[in-house]
């Protein structure tokens, strides 16, 4: 639980900083608010009680999206940037289009852990380092509340896709995710 509290506080501070420096439309900065639906283990009910919209009781509206490139594949990724957006993630949603995904952006590298509380869609989570390289791929089962911890403490991004998407598109660890602006770091102004 302590880990959850720490992560939500970090994500909240980062959300304020990102609003001014992220390469995103002004409207999305105002819209951003949380952490992922496959609830990354970064939101605890005790620490988040004072956050509007937490705990979630319904699916969040579609978040602002950006194109991500992974090999020859183009993904329309919703951006989960704030603690509430990240904590809610894909919770309560009943489907996701094949080329859609959700990208969770953390202020700094850490040992990520995601679980699937109130998440109905089977997903695969790519745990990604600051350079945009996929370090780990994990299948996540609907409603499973046991966290799936990264083996690395160098995870700064997590990309959730429909379960099996990476296999169907022959994408494995070592693949690099990029954007129209270049690297993920550059897109989010996360420094070198």
GIGI-V508648 format. One record per run of one state. SS is the DSSP state (A for helix, B for strand, O for the rest). FROM is the first residue (numbers start at 1). TO is the last residue. Records with the same first field share a line. If there is no record, write none. Layout:
SS->FROM-TO ; FROM-TO
//
This chain:
O->1-1 ; 22-25 ; 32-33 ; 35-39 ; 41-44 ; 49-64 ; 71-72 ; 81-82 ; 89-99 ; 111-112 ; 115-122 ; 129-132 ; 141-147 ; 150-154 ; 163-164 ; 169-175 ; 180-181 ; 189-192
A->2-21 ; 26-31 ; 45-48 ; 83-88 ; 165-168 ; 184-188
B->34-34 ; 40-40 ; 65-70 ; 73-80 ; 100-110 ; 113-114 ; 123-128 ; 133-140 ; 148-149 ; 155-162 ; 176-179 ; 182-183
//
